[in-house]
Each structure stands twice: as structure tokens, then as C-alpha cells.
Amino acid sequence: MTKPKPKPSSAISGVYFREDGKPRWEVKIRWVKEGKSNRLPTKPFPVDLNAKPKTPLHIKVQQTNAEAWALEEWKSINDTGKPKSQVVVHWKFKDMLQQYLEELDKGLIAVKSRTSKSTINMLLGKGTQGKNQDGFPDLVDKWVKELRYDDFVSTQNKNSLQSRLLDRNGNPAGNDAVRRVLTVIRGVFTRARDEWKVDFVNPLLKVKGLAPQGGRQRTVDEDEWDLIVSKLGRVEEGTMDAIVFGRYSAARRAEVVKLDWSDIDFKKMTAFLRDTKSNDKDKKKDRTIPLNNQARDVILRRAQPKGADRIYQPEELMKLKLHGPVFTSDKGKRLRADTITQAWTRARYRVGLSDVRVHDLRHTRITELGQFLTGAEVARISGHTDLNTFYRYFNPNPAESARKIEAIEQGQKDKGGLVGLARTLASLSDADFTSVMGMMFQYKGNQVAGK
């Protein structure tokens, strides 16, 4: 009987070979400082047991790499009291960006990973869209300890990120776009300090000199809406329904695609929006919104059982106890917010309306609601808690406002006449009052019928 091969081992402290799952060398660095136990996240070095000698994934090559990494960390701990990965002199800006990307891919960071990924890839010159595809090599190649605020924000420094960042049309990016990129970078620096324990001063701790530009106020009129919808005919039904629902509910894309059937109240015809965006960055808010006829029709149509030979009414749909996402692709998977944007973007370019964004539908619906609801009621539906932001979304048509004012003033003028009429009716006997009301309804019916 042949003896099993001994398990590979290393003489370097903290370096182990693991065979559970995918074979790999792992480095576990633990040390005690001032009576406190410290540890670094386990670092894996994957191995291909069938790799040829001296190739990158060969077991011996990866053992050498793991041991070299461990020795550097141990040396730094002995010399400075900190592992190499926590000493800022060993970090370039691009190293932090790449480390952050790796943790995004592993699901270790609970943020809007798609936006963060695209921004970081753009900075690294790995972007596939926009006018910044060459990236900013001179910036990301800098040592973190040398980075200063004006490397990112400065109109005098022509090499600053602010001076060189371009929008999708190749023009200098506006303040809002610069702030969005800086928000991602600041998040990387914050994680490096708080989670990776790198000792350095965050150059973007406070972003100043970039005042908001007042915000976008574009709305979509009926002709523009009909024109774009006419070019959405080739998209999947779930995508089309999600766009229509967003248009008439004032919900954000992320709120629309997050909807589950358990969030729909078929009796009250409302939708419960979970964990929605809030001005308080540390908190998410829930809200319930009413559904108008168009949004209601979308929900009822999507709720119908497949293959049914009749239309199920809301009270019947309640009994079905539907589950899962409301808006799905043709394959049954939950719709992605980016899918909505991509479909809308393609359609708007086809009809020559390149300046109409899908988020403008939210502006549009909020403005419509503001014509007949109070600001407080509209804000409850839209989810706004900041009055300044809300007013940026509410963009009433001056002509429509004038008509409302005229109607109100005319109503005030007629008020005296109405009061007199009410007094006259109140003085009638019950029989006469009933007779008058009957004649009034008959006359009103004839008006509606055009008689």
C-alpha cells in the first residue's frame, strides 16, 4: 500500500497550503501589539495542480510568491509595528483603486457597485464608454502619500482631475459630474483608512469649491413621450412596462426594479417601495405610493396568470398570493435598472431627442402631480425630504399655473352666488328639494349626452 503524499508545507510563519475547494496557498498574518491581537485578511494564492513547472499557477511558484509576500509583511511589522499593507509609503493610488475593485467583485462592499466599477475603470484607463477612455495614468501612478487636494479639484492646475474630466460629448465635465467621480474616490480612501487600516490623511475628506449647478429641470411633454415610446417597440415587455410604470408613478429606476409582488396592495392599489434613497446617507426610507390608472393597468396586466382564458380582477389576484419580482426579463429574471436606461437611451437617439434622460420622467410626473396636489402630498409620493431638491423636480408650466389662478379667482367671485343658491335650496321643503335635485341631475345628464 502506497503512502499518501505529504501535504505541502512552508517554513514561513502564516503560510499554509489548503486543498478544500480550490487548491491554494494562504497567508494568515497575526501579531500582538501592546497586548492587543491584530490580524490581516487572509490572502490567497491560487494553485493549478496540473500546471507545468515555472508557470504562474504552479504550486512551487505560488509558494514562493506567498512566502515573499508574508516575509515583506513580517519585516514591516518588525520595523514599524505595522504590516506593509498598512503603511502608506507602499501604496500607489492605482493599488487602492484595484484593491477596491477586487473587493467589489467579491461582494465585500455594500455600495452601488456598478457605478463605482465604471468610475474606477475609467480612472484606470479600462473604461469602454465616454471620452475618458485613456484614463489618468499620471494621477493613478502617484504615491498616495504625495496626493494633494488640488490633484483632484483645481481650475488653476491644468493637470487636475477637474480640469481634464470630460462629459459624454467631449466637453469639460460640470461640477455635478466631477462631484460624482470624487464621491467614488473618497469612498476608496475611506475604506483604505477604516477597513484596510492604511495610515494616511484622506485628501478628499472635504470637497470644497464645487458648488452644485442647480440641477436638471428637464421634463418630457406628451409628444416627446409618444415619440420615444414608438421607438421602444422592440424592447422586452418587462422593460416597456417598467418604463411606463416609472413614468406614471414618479418612482426611481432602482425603486421600480426592486418591486416584488408582496409590495403590491391590490385592494388599495398602492405600491410599497423599500429602502429608498434618502438625504440621510446612513439611512434608507420606505414609502407607499398610490397608483394612477396607467400604473395600475401595468400592474394588473403583469399580474394576470399565464394562459388564463379571462381577466382576473384585483380581488381575485389578491388570492393568488403572487411572489417574486414584478418586472422581469423574458427569461424571468429580475429586471436591472441599467436595462431601462439602455432601452430609453437607444430610443431617444433614434428620434433625435438626445437630451431627454429616463430620469426626466420622474421630473415630469412630479410636475404633473403638483398641478392638483399639495407640495406635501407630492413629496410623500416622490420621497423627497429636502424642499430645495423637491422644487428642482417640480417645474410647473406657467400657462397652466395662470389658468389655475384664473379659475380660483373666478370661483371666489362666484362664491356669493353659490351661497345665495345654497340658502334658497335649504329653505325648500323636503319634497321640493328632492324634486329640484332630480331635475338638476336630469339636466346635467342631458348636457353630458349633448342634448
Secondary structure, 3 states (H helix, E strand, C coil): CCCCCCCCCCCCCCEEEECCCCCEEEECCEEEECCEEEECCCEEEECCCCCCCCCCCCHHHHHHHHHHHHHHHHHHHHHHCCCHHHEHHHCEHHHHHHHHHHHHHCCCCCCCHHHHHHHHHHHCCCCCCCCCCCCCHHHHCCEHHHCCHHHCCCCCCCCCHHHHCECCCCCECCHHHHHHHHHHHHHHHHHHHHCCCCECCCCCCCCCCCCCCCCCCCCCCHHHHHHHHHCCCCCCHHHHHHHHHHHHHCCCHHHHHHCEHHHEECCCCEEEEEEECCCCCCCCEEEEEECCHHHHHHHHHHHCCCCCCCCCCHHHHHHHCCCCECCECCCCCECCHHHHHHHHHHHHHHCCCCCCCCCHHHHHHHHHHCCCCCHHHHHHHHCCCCHHHHHHHCCCCHHHHHHHHHHHHHHHHHHHHHHHHHHHHHCCCHHHHHHHHHHHHHHHHHHHHCC
